[in-house]
Amino acid sequence: MKLISTNAELRKQLKRLVAKYPHISIATAWASADTDVFRALVSHEDRIVKAVIGTHFYQTHPDVLDQFVGSKKVKFILQPNGVFHPKVYLFWSSQTWEVVIGSPNLTVGALTKNSELSVLISSDDGQSALKDEIASVIANHWEEAKTFSRSEAENYRKL
């Protein structure tokens, strides 16, 4: 287990995890397209199993929606009852897994200037059931989320 308390360390770890693992599932309240972590994720889009991104308060950048219009792997939560606010990034292979859980969204602010705090937990930490529990939570959010069409993404951009 490792505490991540700086933006630089967060970016480093997320980029490492995206490059290392063949399977990725994410649930995050908001996302920005203009970060090196997002670009790394997009360049490994084939590794995404399920990603759920919130849009509450229109904090997710419209370019993120445009990137995933019609995606069968990335869905969006619109305006739910309450605020969709998780920040969990799960990475795994058949042998190992790692997860980042904490305060950072996948946004420019979280990755460059905000004070954020998260924990990196791995399969080496003896929490064998945790990976499946987190995957289940992301899957439940996935069921509530929707795929965006081009026209829905354009309407979101206008708003």
N, C-alpha and C positions, 0 to 999 in steps of 0.2 A: 504494500500500500504506500502511496506517495501523495503528499500534499502538493498541490499546484497553486502557487500564490502570485505568480507574475504573468503578465500577458505574453511575454516572450516564451516562457516555459509552456504555457497553454498552447500557443501556436506550434511550438516545436513538437509537443506530444501528439497533438491532433494530426499534424502532417505525417508524423512517423507512423501512427496507427492506420491512417488511410492508406499509406503506401505498403504497410506490412500485411494487413489482413485481407483475406478474400471475401469476407462477409461483413457488412456494415448495416446497422440499424440505428436510427436517430429519432429522438423526439425533442423538439426545441420550440420555444415560444415564438422566436423571431429569427430571421436570417438576412444577411446582406450578401450581395453578389461580389462586392469589391474587396475581397480578402484573399490572401494566399491560401488559407485553409479551404475556402469555398472552391477556389480554382482547383485545388488538389482533389477535392471531393468530386467535382465535375469531371476531371480527367480520369477518375476511377469510378465513374457512374455505374459501370457494369457490376461493381461490387456491392452496390446498395441492394439490400433485401427489402427493407421498409424504412422510409423516412417520413415523418410527420412534422410539418412546420405550421405554426400558428400565424394568424394574420390579424389578431385582435389589435385595435387601435391603429391599424395600417402600418405597423412597425416593420413588417417584412418588406424588403425592397421589391418593387415590381419586376426587376430583372430576374429575381429568384423564381417568380412565378413563370415568367417567360421561358426560363431555362428548362422548366419541367412541365410545360404544357403537354397534356395528354400522357404523361408518364404513368406507367403501371407500377412504378416503385416509389415515387414521391407523391404524397398527397398533402392537402392543406386543410387545416381546421379554420373555418370561417369565424363567425361571431357566436361562440357557444354561450351557454348559461354559465356565467362566471368567466374567468380568464384561463385559457389554455397556457400553462406556464412551466412545463417541465424543461429540464436541460439535462439530457442523458444521451451519451454517445457510446454505443456498444460495438465492439469489433471482435471477430472470432474466426478461428480456423477449426479443423477437426480435432486439433490437439490442445489449443490454448485459447484464451479470451482475455480481453481487457475492456474496462469501462471507465469513462470519465463521467462523474456525477457532481453537480455543484450549481453555482450561480450563473455561469456564462452561457448566454445565447450564442448563436452562430452569427454574430453581428460585428461590424467594424468597431463599435464601442467596446464590446466585451473582449475582442481580440487585440485591441491596441491601446486603449486609454482608461477604461473603467477599472475600478478595484473589484476584482472577482476572486472567488475562492472555490476550488474544486478538489476532488479526491480521485486519484487514479487507482483502481483496484484491478488485480489480475487473478487469473486462475491459480497462481502460486500462493495466493493469500488464504487458501483453505476455505473459501466460500463457494463450494461447488454448486449449490442450488441458486445462487444469486444471478448468474447469467441467464438461466431459464426464466426466473421471475421477472427480470428486466425485459427480456424478449417478449414475455407475455403482456406486460404493461404496454409496451410499444404496439404490440398487435391489437390490443383493445382500443388504443387511440386510433390506429389505422382503420378500424371498422367504422369509426365516427367521422373520419376525414373523407375528403372528396378529391377527385382528379379535376384539374382545371382545364377548360377548353380555351382556345385562343380568345374568343369573345369575352369570356369571364376574366381572363388575365388583362385584357384591354380595359374592361370596366373597372377593375381594381386599380389599375394605373391611373385612370381618370380621377377616381376618388382620392 
